[in-house]
Amino acid sequence: MSELSERLKHVEGRLTTFAKTVSLPQKLLEAAKLEARMSEADFWTDQLRAQRQVAELKTLKAVVDPYQTLFQGLKDAAELLEMAEGENDQDSIASVSADADRFVAQIDALELRLALGGRYDNSDVFLTIKPGAGGVEAMDWAGMLFRMYSNYPVSYTHLRAHETKANLVCRLLLE
């Protein structure tokens, strides 16, 4: 078995663990039930209930759809690798190698979403840094913390910050 095949098996193992952790079959069933309810004629009569169910379906789909896409991609890549190795097709092997790198990045993102998938994780975060009665040094330290949080360069994070008189306030918005 080649190194590339081992990489794909490793990603597949991580994906299987992810599916068990998030109870994927249950989420698929819940999504199917919500979609069936949405197709009922009287679904939109209670707007508040309908909006909650649509939001719940969106949350479920945010886990289920990436999993299904990644699972199918892994399956296709494994089949292509098997054929490419049989025919010694270096272009296809290189393509599968690039796909494997992309799959690793996708499973990392799924696992991060799982780690940040708690009850309130769709909410904004407010952070207040108060220098207290420490004088100039405390204000300097608070300023350093403010700059640290406001310059945190993560691709999935948007940071909006503003400085008040004695307090430094950061608002962290996650996608």
C-alpha positions as CSV (number, residue, x, y, z in Angstrom):
1,M,0.0,0.0,0.0
2,S,1.4,3.4,-1.0
3,E,2.0,6.4,1.3
4,L,-0.8,8.3,-0.5
5,S,-3.2,5.4,0.1
6,E,-2.2,5.4,3.8
7,R,-2.9,9.2,3.9
8,L,-6.4,8.7,2.4
9,K,-7.1,5.8,4.9
10,H,-6.0,8.1,7.8
11,V,-8.4,10.9,6.6
12,E,-11.1,8.3,6.2
13,G,-10.5,7.1,9.8
14,R,-10.7,10.7,11.1
15,L,-13.9,11.2,9.1
16,T,-15.4,8.0,10.6
17,T,-14.5,9.2,14.1
18,F,-16.1,12.6,13.3
19,A,-19.3,10.8,12.2
20,K,-19.5,8.8,15.4
21,T,-18.8,11.9,17.6
22,V,-21.5,14.0,16.1
23,S,-24.0,11.1,15.8
24,L,-24.3,11.6,12.1
25,P,-27.1,9.0,11.5
26,Q,-29.3,10.8,14.0
27,K,-28.5,14.2,12.4
28,L,-29.4,12.8,9.0
29,L,-32.7,11.5,10.4
30,E,-33.5,14.9,12.1
31,A,-32.7,16.8,8.9
32,A,-35.0,14.5,6.9
33,K,-37.8,15.0,9.4
34,L,-37.3,18.8,9.3
35,E,-37.3,18.8,5.5
36,A,-40.5,16.8,5.5
37,R,-42.1,19.3,7.9
38,M,-41.1,22.2,5.7
39,S,-42.9,20.7,2.8
40,E,-46.2,20.6,4.7
41,A,-48.8,23.2,3.6
42,D,-49.2,24.8,7.1
43,F,-45.5,25.0,7.9
44,W,-45.3,28.8,7.5
45,T,-48.4,29.6,9.4
46,D,-46.4,29.9,12.7
47,Q,-43.5,32.1,11.6
48,L,-41.6,31.9,14.8
49,R,-41.7,28.1,14.9
50,A,-40.8,27.9,11.2
51,Q,-37.8,30.2,11.6
52,R,-36.5,28.1,14.5
53,Q,-36.9,24.9,12.5
54,V,-35.2,26.5,9.5
55,A,-32.3,27.6,11.7
56,E,-32.1,24.1,13.2
57,L,-32.0,22.5,9.7
58,K,-29.3,25.0,8.7
59,T,-27.2,24.0,11.7
60,L,-27.7,20.3,10.9
61,K,-26.8,20.8,7.3
62,A,-23.6,22.7,8.3
63,V,-22.4,19.3,9.7
64,V,-24.0,16.8,7.4
65,D,-23.3,18.4,4.0
66,P,-19.5,18.8,4.4
67,Y,-19.3,15.3,5.8
68,Q,-21.1,13.8,2.8
69,T,-19.1,15.9,0.3
70,L,-15.8,14.8,2.0
71,F,-16.9,11.2,2.2
72,Q,-17.8,11.0,-1.5
73,G,-14.5,12.8,-2.4
74,L,-12.5,10.4,-0.4
75,K,-14.2,7.4,-2.0
76,D,-13.7,8.9,-5.5
77,A,-10.0,9.7,-4.8
78,A,-9.4,6.1,-3.5
79,E,-10.8,4.6,-6.7
80,L,-8.8,7.0,-8.9
81,L,-5.7,6.2,-6.9
82,E,-6.2,2.5,-7.4
83,M,-6.6,2.9,-11.1
84,A,-3.8,5.3,-11.4
85,E,-1.3,3.1,-9.5
86,G,-2.4,0.1,-11.7
87,E,-1.6,2.1,-14.9
88,N,1.3,4.1,-13.3
89,D,-0.4,7.4,-14.3
90,Q,1.7,10.0,-12.5
91,D,-0.6,12.9,-13.4
92,S,-3.6,11.2,-11.7
93,I,-1.5,10.3,-8.7
94,A,-0.4,13.9,-8.3
95,S,-4.0,15.0,-8.6
96,V,-5.0,12.5,-5.8
97,S,-2.1,13.8,-3.7
98,A,-3.4,17.4,-4.0
99,D,-6.9,16.1,-3.2
100,A,-5.6,14.4,-0.1
101,D,-4.1,17.7,1.1
102,R,-7.4,19.4,0.5
103,F,-9.2,16.6,2.4
104,V,-6.9,17.0,5.4
105,A,-7.7,20.7,5.5
106,Q,-11.5,20.0,5.2
107,I,-11.5,17.4,8.0
108,D,-9.5,19.9,10.2
109,A,-12.2,22.5,9.5
110,L,-14.9,20.0,10.4
111,E,-13.2,19.1,13.6
112,L,-12.8,22.7,14.5
113,R,-16.5,23.3,13.8
114,L,-17.2,20.4,16.2
115,A,-15.0,21.9,18.9
116,L,-16.7,25.2,18.5
117,G,-20.2,23.8,18.1
118,G,-21.7,24.4,21.5
119,R,-25.0,25.8,22.5
120,Y,-23.9,29.5,22.3
121,D,-21.3,29.3,19.6
122,N,-23.6,30.9,17.0
123,S,-23.6,34.0,19.3
124,D,-21.2,36.9,19.3
125,V,-18.5,37.2,22.0
126,F,-17.8,40.4,23.9
127,L,-14.5,40.8,25.6
128,T,-13.7,43.7,27.9
129,I,-10.2,44.4,29.0
130,K,-10.1,46.6,32.1
131,P,-6.8,47.9,33.3
132,G,-8.1,48.7,36.7
133,A,-6.3,50.9,39.2
134,G,-2.8,49.9,38.0
135,G,-1.9,53.2,36.5
136,V,0.1,53.7,33.3
137,E,1.6,50.2,33.3
138,A,-1.8,48.6,33.6
139,M,-3.1,50.8,30.8
140,D,-0.1,49.8,28.6
141,W,-0.7,46.1,29.4
142,A,-4.4,46.5,28.5
143,G,-3.3,48.2,25.3
144,M,-1.0,45.3,24.4
145,L,-3.8,42.8,25.1
146,F,-6.1,44.8,22.9
147,R,-3.7,44.9,20.0
148,M,-3.1,41.1,20.4
149,Y,-6.8,40.4,20.2
150,S,-7.4,42.9,17.4
151,N,-4.6,41.6,15.3
152,Y,-5.3,37.9,15.7
153,P,-5.0,36.7,12.1
154,V,-7.3,33.7,11.6
155,S,-9.1,33.2,8.3
156,Y,-12.4,32.2,9.8
157,T,-12.5,35.0,12.3
158,H,-13.5,38.6,11.8
159,L,-12.6,41.0,14.6
160,R,-14.2,44.4,15.1
161,A,-12.7,46.4,17.9
162,H,-13.0,49.8,19.3
163,E,-11.4,51.5,22.3
164,T,-13.4,53.3,25.0
165,K,-12.1,55.7,27.5
166,A,-10.7,53.3,30.2
167,N,-11.9,50.0,28.8
168,L,-10.9,48.2,25.7
169,V,-13.7,46.3,24.1
170,C,-13.3,43.7,21.4
171,R,-16.2,42.0,19.6
172,L,-15.2,38.6,18.1
173,L,-17.5,37.4,15.4
174,L,-17.1,33.8,14.2
175,E,-18.5,32.7,10.9
